[in-house]
């Protein structure tokens, strides 16, 4: 197998009439689809047709194409078609504002942008502000009018080391970094799902995975999709998570598995009890970040185990860890035991190994001659950051864990300066970069504030310029400034005004102090709760 389009061909021979892609009839009607199901045979035929259309226009191995197709079945059909040609996709977050999108288009050097009709005008305006100004193509018009690519495709056939996707992840130093993900990387996700065992033992050709997570994240296009593609299973696509219809959707589609983020169990437990919540056929949920106090109550109420795990975009399936077999240590943030093919260390700030039970940073790699096998291939145009992440031959995760006596790992905290809101990794440095440009802001530090539903919320601690009033009007003006420039979820849910930010001897803001004070800062008169303004547009 050179590409996962090859995997599609193989699975289509074994399971031609089985569903590969499915959505609910309600969503199919909303998206104006002819059917809410694509069998393997139908998906292969449509992906091959799209592949031929791109090839006729001159697109091929080595090109990148940005796509904004939301969580629709057509996303996966283009994903497969482009993969067959050795073309890398660059998924665009639909919630990105112009500054974020223009950076992605320029940095990735995407040849063209493929979009749903509703976003064409907006994307063309953004593209015109970039250095490359890539053409924006309306998916509704088909591929007949594709412009010729500006660069020539490679003549050699794609292989396992060919880039298949470029995903942008939040970094700690400002702009997101582009993670280069190869065919081998995606194969490893599929192999992980097939071989994990325990409660994750798949029934080939039988599983249906209910997937509400976004296609610009690796869980959807890697973990979920590759697991189903390799096992002859079906990916059930939702536009997003809907707690009110979750169990009804599971019953209607025959779902057997679901993937979750920590916020989802909390929201489902807040829903009124219903008959449907015990009539579903789901065998397990797989995810991470559930509130420990809600873990056991969820399993007791809904009759479905939540298998907590750990992974990163950079590690993929090669570094994935999950509590898929007993003892799962429910309610303790246990993420399971490392797989046999993985090696790990838990180290202190000096790089020295920690003893059992002592927290430290998780370092991980693959056993064997190539410790990076199955991991990301590097950060685009940032070799220095890539090598820093792999310092000493180990991938430095930036996550703090500890190991119990039975080998189980327990998640403790994040070393990196990242805010985790409703499953989104938000880099405080990126928000600070935008807010520093506001004329009222003298000093700025963005930290995580606790949130009972979303886990964490963005808090902007601001020292104002002279003669600026520390009132709600100023807070809302600063919020609007950020909201217009970044995705809605990155805008500060809280803005607190402080006379002076604590600094180190080198004049760097002591964020650790602010993070510890976040809960008390929320009680200040000069702290403004702006969470209701954070709405998707």
C-alpha positions in Angstrom: 0.0 0.0 0.0 1.4 3.4 -1.0 -1.6 5.6 -0.3 -4.8 5.1 1.7 -6.7 5.4 -1.5 -5.1 1.9 -2.1 -6.7 0.9 1.3 -10.1 2.1 0.0 -9.7 -0.1 -3.1 -8.8 -3.1 -1.0 -11.7 -2.5 1.5 -14.1 -2.0 -1.4 -13.3 -5.4 -2.8 -13.9 -7.0 0.6 -17.0 -4.9 1.6 -18.5 -3.5 -1.6 -22.0 -3.0 -0.3 -21.1 -2.0 3.3 -21.5 1.7 4.2 -18.3 3.7 4.4 -19.8 7.2 4.9 -23.1 7.9 6.5 -25.0 10.8 7.9 -28.4 11.3 9.4 -31.4 11.8 7.0 -31.9 15.2 8.6 -28.4 16.3 7.8 -28.6 14.8 4.3 -31.7 16.9 3.6 -30.0 20.0 5.0 -26.9 19.5 2.8 -29.1 18.5 -0.2 -27.5 15.1 -0.6 -29.1 12.5 -2.9 -28.5 9.8 -0.2 -27.4 9.7 3.4 -25.2 6.7 2.7 -22.1 6.0 0.5 -21.2 2.3 0.3 -17.5 1.4 -0.2 -18.2 0.7 -3.9 -20.0 4.0 -4.4 -17.3 6.0 -2.5 -14.6 4.4 -4.6 -16.4 5.2 -7.8 -16.9 8.9 -6.8 -13.4 9.3 -5.4 -12.0 7.9 -8.7 -14.1 10.3 -10.7 -12.8 13.2 -8.6 -9.2 11.9 -8.9 -9.5 11.9 -12.7 -10.8 15.5 -12.7 -7.9 16.8 -10.7 -5.4 14.8 -12.8 -6.8 16.2 -16.1 -6.2 19.7 -14.8 -2.6 18.9 -14.0 -2.7 18.4 -10.3 -0.5 15.6 -8.8 2.2 14.4 -6.5 3.7 17.2 -4.4 0.9 19.7 -4.6 -1.1 21.1 -1.7 -4.8 22.0 -1.9 -6.6 23.8 0.8 -10.1 22.7 1.5 -13.1 24.2 3.4 -15.8 21.5 3.1 -16.9 21.4 6.7 -18.0 18.0 8.2 -19.7 16.9 5.0 -19.2 13.5 3.2 -17.8 15.4 0.2 -14.8 16.3 2.4 -13.8 12.6 2.6 -14.4 11.9 -1.0 -12.0 14.7 -2.1 -9.6 13.7 0.6 -9.4 10.2 -0.9 -9.2 11.5 -4.5 -6.4 13.9 -3.7 -4.5 11.2 -1.8 -4.6 8.9 -4.8 -2.6 11.5 -6.7 -0.1 12.3 -4.0 -1.7 15.7 -3.2 -1.7 16.9 0.4 -4.8 18.5 1.8 -4.7 21.6 4.0 -8.0 21.7 5.9 -9.3 25.2 6.8 -11.1 25.7 10.1 -14.5 27.3 9.1 -14.3 29.4 12.2 -11.0 31.0 11.2 -11.1 34.8 10.5 -9.3 36.5 7.7 -5.9 36.9 9.5 -5.7 33.2 10.4 -6.8 32.0 7.0 -4.5 34.2 5.0 -1.5 33.0 7.2 -2.5 29.4 6.5 -2.8 29.9 2.7 0.5 31.8 2.5 2.5 29.5 4.8 1.2 26.2 3.2 1.7 27.5 -0.4 -1.6 25.9 -1.4 -2.1 25.8 -5.1 -5.9 26.3 -4.9 -8.7 26.4 -2.4 -11.7 24.1 -2.7 -14.8 25.4 -0.8 -18.5 25.0 -0.3 -20.5 27.6 -2.2 -21.5 29.6 1.0 -17.9 30.5 1.7 -16.6 31.3 -1.8 -17.0 35.1 -1.7 -15.4 35.4 1.7 -12.4 33.1 0.8 -11.8 35.0 -2.4 -11.6 38.3 -0.5 -9.1 36.7 1.9 -7.1 35.1 -0.9 -6.6 38.5 -2.5 -4.8 39.7 0.7 -2.2 37.0 0.5 1.1 37.0 -1.4 0.1 34.0 -3.5 -3.6 34.8 -4.0 -4.6 31.1 -4.8 -7.8 30.6 -6.9 -10.8 29.7 -4.9 -13.0 27.0 -6.5 -16.7 26.4 -5.9 -17.3 22.8 -5.1 -20.8 23.1 -6.4 -19.5 24.0 -9.9 -17.5 20.8 -10.3 -13.9 20.3 -11.4 -14.3 21.1 -15.1 -13.0 24.7 -14.7 -10.0 24.0 -12.5 -7.1 26.4 -13.4 -3.7 24.9 -14.2 -1.4 24.6 -11.2 1.4 27.1 -11.0 4.0 24.4 -10.3 4.5 21.1 -12.0 3.7 17.8 -10.2 6.4 15.3 -9.4 6.6 12.5 -12.0 7.2 9.7 -9.5 4.3 7.8 -7.9 3.3 8.7 -4.3 4.6 6.3 -1.6 4.2 5.8 2.2 6.5 8.8 2.9 4.4 11.2 0.6 2.8 14.1 2.5 -1.0 13.4 2.7 -2.1 16.3 4.9 -0.8 19.5 6.5 -2.5 20.3 9.8 -1.9 23.4 11.7 -1.6 23.1 15.5 -1.5 25.8 18.1 2.1 26.6 19.1 3.5 28.4 22.2 5.4 31.1 20.3 2.7 32.8 18.3 1.7 31.4 14.9 0.4 27.9 14.5 2.9 25.3 13.1 2.1 23.1 10.1 2.4 19.4 10.9 3.5 17.4 7.9 1.6 14.1 8.0 2.5 11.3 5.6 0.7 8.2 4.2 2.6 6.1 6.7 1.3 8.3 9.5 -2.3 7.6 8.5 -1.6 3.9 7.9 -0.4 3.8 11.5 -3.7 5.2 12.8 -5.5 2.4 10.9 -3.2 -0.2 12.3 -3.6 1.2 15.8 -7.4 0.7 15.7 -7.1 -2.8 14.2 -4.6 -4.0 16.8 -5.5 -2.2 20.1 -7.7 -5.0 21.4 -9.4 -5.2 24.8 -12.6 -3.1 24.8 -11.5 -1.7 21.4 -11.6 -5.0 19.6 -13.2 -4.2 16.2 -15.6 -6.4 14.4 -14.5 -6.1 10.8 -17.1 -4.9 8.4 -19.6 -4.3 11.3 -18.6 -1.2 13.2 -20.3 2.2 12.9 -18.4 5.2 14.5 -20.4 8.2 15.4 -18.1 11.1 14.7 -19.0 14.8 15.6 -15.4 16.1 15.7 -14.2 18.6 13.0 -12.4 17.6 9.8 -9.6 20.1 10.5 -8.5 18.0 13.4 -6.6 14.7 13.2 -9.1 12.7 15.2 -11.6 13.0 12.4 -9.3 12.4 9.4 -6.8 10.2 11.1 -8.0 8.2 14.1 -11.7 7.9 13.2 -11.6 7.7 9.4 -8.6 5.5 9.1 -9.9 3.1 11.8 -13.1 2.6 9.8 -11.4 2.5 6.4 -9.0 -0.2 7.4 -11.6 -2.3 9.2 -14.4 -2.1 6.6 -16.4 0.0 9.1 -18.6 3.1 8.6 -17.9 6.7 9.6 -21.1 8.4 10.7 -20.6 12.1 10.1 -22.3 14.8 12.1 -22.0 18.5 11.4 -21.1 19.0 15.1 -22.0 17.6 18.5 -25.7 17.9 19.3 -26.5 16.7 22.9 -30.2 16.9 22.4 -30.3 14.5 19.5 -27.1 12.5 20.3 -28.8 9.2 21.5 -31.5 9.4 18.9 -28.9 9.8 16.2 -27.0 6.9 17.6 -30.1 4.7 17.4 -31.1 5.9 13.9 -27.7 5.2 12.4 -26.9 2.0 14.3 -23.8 3.5 15.8 -21.6 1.0 17.8 -18.7 3.4 18.7 -18.3 7.1 19.3 -15.4 9.5 19.8 -15.6 12.3 22.3 -13.9 15.3 23.9 -14.1 16.0 27.6 -16.9 18.6 27.3 -19.3 16.1 25.7 -19.9 13.8 28.6 -20.6 16.8 30.9 -23.2 18.1 28.4 -24.9 14.7 28.0 -25.2 14.3 31.8 -26.8 17.7 32.0 -29.6 16.6 29.6 -32.9 15.3 31.0 -33.2 11.5 31.2 -34.7 9.8 28.1 -35.7 6.4 26.9 -33.2 6.6 24.0 -30.1 7.0 26.2 -30.4 3.3 27.2 -31.6 1.9 23.9 -28.5 2.7 21.8 -26.0 0.0 20.7 -22.8 1.8 21.4 -20.1 -0.5 22.9 -17.6 2.2 23.9 -16.7 5.8 23.7 -13.1 6.8 23.0 -11.6 10.1 23.8 -9.9 12.2 26.6 -10.4 14.9 29.1 -13.6 13.7 30.9 -14.0 15.3 34.3 -12.9 12.6 36.8 -16.0 13.2 38.9 -18.3 12.5 35.9 -16.5 9.4 34.5 -18.3 6.8 36.6 -21.7 8.6 36.6 -21.6 8.7 32.8 -20.9 4.9 32.5 -23.6 4.1 35.1 -26.3 6.2 33.5 -25.7 5.5 29.8 -24.3 1.9 30.1 -21.3 2.7 27.9 -17.6 2.8 29.0 -15.6 5.9 28.3 -12.1 4.9 27.4 -9.7 7.7 28.3 -6.6 8.1 26.2 -3.8 10.3 25.1 -2.4 11.4 21.7 -1.2 14.4 19.8 -1.3 15.5 16.2 2.5 15.0 16.2 2.5 11.5 17.6 -0.5 10.0 15.7 -1.3 6.4 16.2 2.4 5.6 16.8 2.3 7.3 20.2 -1.4 6.8 21.1 -2.1 5.5 24.6 -5.5 4.4 25.8 -7.1 2.7 28.8 -8.7 0.0 26.7 -8.4 -2.9 29.2 -8.8 -3.3 33.0 -7.8 -1.9 35.3 -9.0 1.4 33.8 -8.9 3.3 37.1 -12.1 5.1 36.3 -12.3 8.7 37.6 -8.5 9.2 38.0 -7.4 10.6 34.7 -5.8 7.3 33.8 -4.8 7.1 30.1 -3.8 3.5 30.1 -0.5 1.7 29.6 2.0 2.2 26.8 1.8 -0.2 23.8 4.6 -2.7 23.3 6.0 -0.9 20.2 6.4 2.3 22.2 9.1 3.5 24.5 8.6 6.3 27.0 10.3 8.2 29.8 9.0 10.5 32.4 11.5 13.3 33.2 11.9 16.3 35.4 12.9 19.8 34.2 16.5 18.7 34.0 15.8 15.7 31.9 16.4 13.2 34.7 14.1 10.2 35.0 11.3 10.4 37.6 10.5 7.6 40.0 7.1 5.8 39.9 4.4 8.0 41.2 6.3 11.2 40.6 5.0 13.6 37.9 7.2 14.6 35.0 7.1 15.4 31.3 6.2 12.5 29.0 8.8 11.7 26.4 7.9 9.1 23.8 9.3 7.3 20.7 8.9 4.2 18.6 11.0 1.1 19.4 13.5 0.0 16.8 15.9 1.6 14.3 13.6 4.5 13.4 12.2 6.2 16.6 10.1 8.6 14.5 8.3 5.9 12.5 4.6 6.7 12.2 5.0 10.1 13.9 4.6 13.4 12.0 7.4 14.1 9.5 8.2 17.6 10.9 7.0 21.2 11.1 6.8 22.9 7.7 9.5 25.5 7.2 10.6 25.0 10.8 13.4 22.5 11.1 14.6 24.1 14.3 11.3 23.5 16.1 11.2 19.9 14.7 14.6 19.1 16.1 13.8 20.8 19.4 10.7 18.6 19.8 12.9 15.5 19.1 15.8 16.6 21.4 17.9 13.7 22.5 16.0 11.2 20.2 12.8 11.4 22.1 9.6 13.4 21.2 8.9 15.9 24.0 5.2 16.0 24.5 5.0 19.0 26.9 2.4 17.0 28.9 3.0 16.1 32.6 2.1 12.5 33.6 2.9 10.0 36.4 3.1 6.2 36.3 1.4 3.9 38.8 2.7 0.6 40.1 0.8 -1.4 37.5 2.3 0.6 34.6 -0.8 2.8 34.1 -0.2 6.4 33.2 -2.1 9.2 34.7 -2.5 12.6 33.1 -1.5 15.5 35.5 -1.2 18.8 33.5 0.2 20.5 30.5 3.7 22.0 30.5 3.0 23.9 27.4 1.2 27.3 27.6 -1.9 26.0 25.9 -5.6 26.7 26.9 -7.8 23.7 26.4 -11.4 24.9 25.7 -14.0 22.4 24.6 -11.4 20.3 23.0 -9.7 23.1 21.1 -6.0 23.8 21.8 -5.6 27.6 22.0 -2.2 29.2 22.1 -2.2 32.1 24.4 0.7 33.7 22.4 -1.4 33.9 19.3 -4.2 35.8 21.2 -1.6 38.1 22.9 -0.1 38.9 19.4 -3.5 40.2 18.3 -4.4 42.1 21.5 -1.1 43.8 21.8 -2.0 45.8 18.7 -5.0 47.3 20.4 -4.2 51.0 21.4 -5.7 50.6 24.8 -3.5 47.6 25.8 -0.2 48.4 27.5 0.7 44.8 28.8 -1.1 41.6 28.1 -1.0 38.0 29.4 -3.5 35.4 28.4 -4.1 32.4 30.7 -6.6 29.6 31.3 -9.5 30.2 33.7 -11.5 27.3 35.0 -14.9 26.6 33.3 -17.4 24.2 34.6 -18.6 23.1 31.1 -15.8 23.7 28.7 -12.9 22.7 31.0 -11.0 26.0 30.5 -11.8 29.4 29.2 -9.6 32.2 27.8 -8.8 34.9 30.3 -7.0 38.1 29.1 -5.2 39.9 32.0 -4.6 43.4 30.7 -2.7 46.4 32.0 -4.3 49.4 30.2 -2.6 52.4 28.6 -2.8 55.7 30.5 -6.2 57.5 30.6 -8.1 54.3 29.5 -11.0 53.5 31.8 -11.1 50.0 33.2 -14.9 49.6 32.6 -17.1 47.2 30.7 -17.1 49.4 27.7 -13.3 49.1 27.3 -13.5 45.3 27.9 -16.1 44.9 25.2 -14.1 47.0 22.7 -11.0 44.9 23.3 -13.1 41.7 23.0 -14.6 42.9 19.7 -11.1 43.6 18.4 -10.0 40.1 19.0 -13.3 38.5 17.9 -13.0 40.2 14.5 -9.5 38.8 14.0 -9.5 35.3 15.4 -11.8 32.3 15.5 -14.7 33.0 18.0 -13.5 30.4 20.5 -10.1 32.2 20.9 -11.6 35.5 22.0 -11.3 36.1 25.8 -14.3 34.8 27.8 -13.0 36.9 30.6 -11.1 40.2 30.5 -9.6 41.4 33.8 -7.8 44.7 34.2 -4.7 44.8 36.4 -2.5 47.8 37.3 0.7 45.9 36.6 1.4 42.3 35.5 3.9 40.4 37.6 7.3 39.9 35.7 10.5 38.1 36.1 14.0 39.7 36.4 14.2 39.6 32.6 10.8 41.4 32.4 8.9 38.4 31.2 5.3 38.0 32.5 5.0 35.4 35.3 2.2 33.5 33.8 2.4 30.8 36.4 1.4 33.3 39.0 -1.5 34.5 36.9 -2.7 31.0 36.2 -2.8 30.2 39.9 -4.7 33.5 40.6 -7.2 33.0 37.7 -10.0 31.9 40.0 -9.6 34.8 42.4 -9.1 37.2 39.5 -12.6 36.2 38.2 -14.1 37.7 41.4 -12.5 41.2 40.9 -14.7 44.2 40.1 -12.5 44.8 37.1 -13.1 41.3 35.7 -15.7 41.1 33.0 -17.5 37.9 31.9 -17.9 38.1 28.1 -18.6 34.4 27.5 -22.1 35.1 26.1 -20.5 37.2 23.3 -18.5 34.1 22.1 -20.9 32.9 19.5 -20.1 31.1 16.2 -21.0 33.3 13.2 
